[in-house]
Amino acid sequence: MAFMTYHSFFDSLKFDSPPEVSDELKALWYDAKGDWEKAHDLISETETKSHCMIHAYLHRKEGDIGNADYWYHRAGQKKREWSLKEEWKFLVTQFLAF
């Protein structure tokens, strides 16, 4: 997996397939491409803290706040009071740092 910055990750959205990155970043990539289902499928198989964080974000985006709250709790996080765009950028930045 090559080193990526937020900008190079964001620029990769112009391509048809995601870069070689973690499943967390692939899920966020598919979400940004408008494929919520693919994003959800990538993080639904395990319940690691990182997958729970993305799961919460996806359900918040979907408008299922009760489900999002459950996943925020599982991730040990509070529900975000910022925009979905800001949360997506925060998550991408977090997972690029790993």
Backbone bond lengths (Angstrom), bond angles and torsions (degrees), N, CA, C in turn:
res aa  C-N    CA-C-N  psi(-1)  N-CA   C-N-CA  omega(-1)  CA-C   N-CA-C  phi
1 M - - - 1.442 - - 1.532 107.74 -
2 A 1.283 116.67 125.14 1.460 122.41 -178.64 1.528 110.15 -81.42
3 F 1.338 114.99 152.44 1.462 120.36 176.10 1.520 109.49 -65.16
4 M 1.322 115.65 135.66 1.462 120.81 178.40 1.518 109.38 -130.66
5 T 1.301 114.48 148.51 1.452 121.14 171.06 1.526 107.60 -101.02
6 Y 1.324 115.64 171.03 1.459 119.07 176.05 1.529 109.63 -58.22
7 H 1.323 116.82 -42.47 1.466 120.05 -176.69 1.527 111.77 -67.69
8 S 1.318 118.04 -39.08 1.462 118.79 178.67 1.526 110.33 -69.97
9 F 1.334 117.11 -34.22 1.460 120.16 175.96 1.523 109.78 -65.06
10 F 1.321 116.20 -47.78 1.463 121.06 179.36 1.531 110.39 -60.02
11 D 1.331 117.10 -42.33 1.468 121.12 178.66 1.528 112.13 -62.96
12 S 1.320 117.27 -27.40 1.473 120.48 -179.40 1.526 112.12 -67.22
13 L 1.330 117.19 -13.96 1.468 120.43 179.48 1.523 112.60 -66.23
14 K 1.315 117.70 -14.06 1.471 119.66 178.70 1.531 111.85 -78.84
15 F 1.335 116.56 -9.91 1.463 120.71 -179.72 1.523 111.11 -93.66
16 D 1.337 115.68 168.00 1.463 121.06 -177.30 1.522 114.13 -85.39
17 S 1.315 117.45 -15.39 1.457 120.08 178.56 1.529 109.18 -136.27
18 P 1.334 115.12 153.19 1.469 118.69 -175.57 1.527 111.70 -72.02
19 P 1.314 115.77 159.42 1.459 119.55 174.74 1.532 109.88 -70.94
20 E 1.311 116.04 171.99 1.468 121.24 176.58 1.520 108.45 -76.99
21 V 1.318 115.11 93.08 1.459 122.58 -178.04 1.524 108.88 -137.78
22 S 1.307 116.76 177.19 1.467 122.49 179.08 1.534 110.85 -63.73
23 D 1.329 115.70 162.73 1.467 120.21 176.69 1.527 111.22 -60.74
24 E 1.335 116.80 -34.32 1.462 119.75 178.50 1.529 110.31 -60.89
25 L 1.319 115.69 -47.53 1.471 119.63 179.50 1.520 111.82 -69.14
26 K 1.316 117.16 -36.24 1.476 118.98 175.85 1.527 110.39 -61.73
27 A 1.334 116.63 -41.17 1.466 120.03 178.63 1.527 110.35 -60.91
28 L 1.312 116.79 -43.89 1.465 120.24 179.10 1.522 111.14 -68.26
29 W 1.325 117.37 -33.03 1.464 122.03 176.64 1.532 109.59 -64.08
30 Y 1.343 116.20 -49.41 1.475 119.32 179.75 1.530 111.17 -63.58
31 D 1.325 116.80 -37.64 1.459 119.59 176.65 1.526 110.50 -59.04
32 A 1.318 116.62 -46.33 1.472 120.53 -179.82 1.520 111.72 -64.55
33 K 1.323 116.84 -27.33 1.470 121.28 178.53 1.533 111.81 -82.87
34 G 1.336 116.50 -1.93 1.457 120.18 178.00 1.514 114.51 90.92
35 D 1.324 118.01 11.06 1.466 121.64 -179.66 1.532 109.05 -105.90
36 W 1.330 115.76 74.23 1.457 122.32 -178.89 1.524 111.09 -57.36
37 E 1.317 117.20 -42.93 1.471 121.46 -178.00 1.520 112.08 -59.94
38 K 1.315 116.89 -46.61 1.470 120.97 179.19 1.526 109.63 -63.15
39 A 1.320 116.76 -42.85 1.470 121.09 178.10 1.527 110.00 -59.37
40 H 1.310 116.03 -47.02 1.470 121.66 -179.18 1.519 110.81 -63.57
41 D 1.311 117.29 -43.34 1.471 121.05 179.49 1.526 111.91 -59.54
42 L 1.319 116.97 -38.33 1.471 120.74 -177.79 1.526 113.27 -65.00
43 I 1.312 117.63 -29.16 1.465 119.55 -175.28 1.529 113.42 -111.34
44 S 1.322 117.25 2.97 1.464 120.42 -176.39 1.522 114.54 -84.31
45 E 1.307 117.54 -16.28 1.460 120.19 -174.35 1.521 113.98 -77.48
46 T 1.307 118.09 -26.68 1.462 121.07 -179.83 1.513 109.79 -127.52
47 E 1.308 115.82 164.43 1.458 120.79 -179.09 1.525 110.85 -122.45
48 T 1.329 116.12 45.10 1.453 119.01 172.96 1.525 107.83 -68.50
49 K 1.317 116.27 162.01 1.472 120.04 179.44 1.524 110.55 -56.76
50 S 1.329 116.84 -42.25 1.462 119.90 -178.28 1.526 111.33 -66.45
51 H 1.322 117.48 -39.83 1.466 119.69 178.19 1.525 110.27 -67.51
52 C 1.328 116.78 -37.96 1.467 120.16 178.06 1.523 111.61 -63.60
53 M 1.333 117.23 -37.62 1.468 120.85 178.22 1.525 110.80 -61.77
54 I 1.323 115.92 -44.42 1.470 119.71 -179.94 1.521 110.03 -70.97
55 H 1.317 116.84 -39.34 1.460 121.34 177.66 1.531 109.73 -57.26
56 A 1.339 116.76 -44.30 1.463 121.27 178.31 1.521 110.97 -61.01
57 Y 1.321 116.15 -48.52 1.464 120.99 179.46 1.538 110.37 -57.44
58 L 1.327 116.97 -46.79 1.467 119.96 -177.60 1.522 111.90 -62.10
59 H 1.339 116.85 -41.95 1.468 118.30 179.42 1.521 111.68 -71.81
60 R 1.318 117.23 -31.14 1.475 119.90 173.01 1.526 109.18 -63.12
61 K 1.318 116.33 -44.24 1.467 120.57 179.36 1.521 110.74 -62.39
62 E 1.317 115.17 -38.78 1.468 121.14 179.68 1.528 111.77 -67.42
63 G 1.342 116.43 -21.36 1.460 120.51 -178.24 1.520 112.95 96.40
64 D 1.324 117.26 4.13 1.466 122.75 178.98 1.535 107.85 -91.48
65 I 1.326 116.06 78.22 1.465 122.39 -171.87 1.525 112.05 -65.72
66 G 1.325 118.24 -37.75 1.465 120.55 178.09 1.517 111.23 -61.05
67 N 1.311 117.09 -44.52 1.454 122.22 178.05 1.532 110.04 -67.05
68 A 1.329 116.99 -41.14 1.466 120.79 177.59 1.523 110.25 -60.47
69 D 1.329 117.37 -44.34 1.463 120.86 179.59 1.526 110.87 -59.69
70 Y 1.322 116.50 -40.66 1.472 120.86 177.51 1.527 110.52 -58.63
71 W 1.333 116.85 -45.92 1.473 120.40 -177.58 1.524 112.04 -73.01
72 Y 1.326 117.92 -33.38 1.470 119.32 173.28 1.531 109.29 -60.96
73 H 1.315 115.83 -44.00 1.464 120.41 178.64 1.530 110.45 -60.72
74 R 1.328 117.37 -45.95 1.479 121.53 178.79 1.521 111.35 -60.99
75 A 1.327 117.14 -31.70 1.467 121.78 179.52 1.526 111.87 -82.94
76 G 1.336 116.16 -7.38 1.464 119.46 -176.33 1.513 112.22 72.47
77 Q 1.326 116.25 29.43 1.467 122.82 -176.84 1.521 110.22 -121.14
78 K 1.322 114.76 157.80 1.460 120.82 171.62 1.522 108.32 -92.35
79 K 1.334 115.02 152.42 1.465 119.23 176.42 1.521 108.89 -60.37
80 R 1.293 116.39 138.23 1.461 122.59 -178.10 1.521 110.74 -73.91
81 E 1.311 115.18 139.09 1.459 121.12 177.46 1.519 110.92 -102.61
82 W 1.312 116.52 17.30 1.448 121.18 -179.37 1.520 109.65 -110.64
83 S 1.290 117.08 177.53 1.458 120.44 -178.16 1.528 110.15 -70.06
84 L 1.316 115.44 160.65 1.470 120.06 176.07 1.520 110.86 -61.35
85 K 1.316 116.81 -37.22 1.464 121.16 178.72 1.535 110.50 -62.02
86 E 1.333 115.95 -43.97 1.466 120.00 178.70 1.528 111.25 -65.18
87 E 1.322 116.19 -39.48 1.463 119.24 179.61 1.529 110.51 -66.98
88 W 1.332 117.24 -41.21 1.467 120.72 178.09 1.523 109.84 -59.38
89 K 1.323 116.87 -46.04 1.469 120.60 179.84 1.528 110.91 -63.12
90 F 1.326 117.11 -41.60 1.458 121.43 177.39 1.525 110.39 -59.60
91 L 1.331 116.83 -47.26 1.468 120.54 -178.65 1.530 111.21 -63.66
92 V 1.317 116.74 -45.61 1.464 119.84 178.48 1.524 109.74 -57.88
93 T 1.296 116.69 -47.54 1.464 121.40 -179.34 1.532 110.90 -60.58
94 Q 1.331 116.22 -42.84 1.464 120.70 178.19 1.526 111.59 -58.53
95 F 1.325 116.19 -47.85 1.464 119.63 -174.49 1.525 113.09 -78.57
96 L 1.304 117.25 -22.55 1.466 119.08 172.66 1.529 110.83 -70.38
97 A 1.320 116.56 -25.09 1.466 121.29 -178.50 1.529 112.38 -77.69
98 F 1.318 118.80 -14.63 1.469 122.09 -176.98 1.510 110.24 -73.51
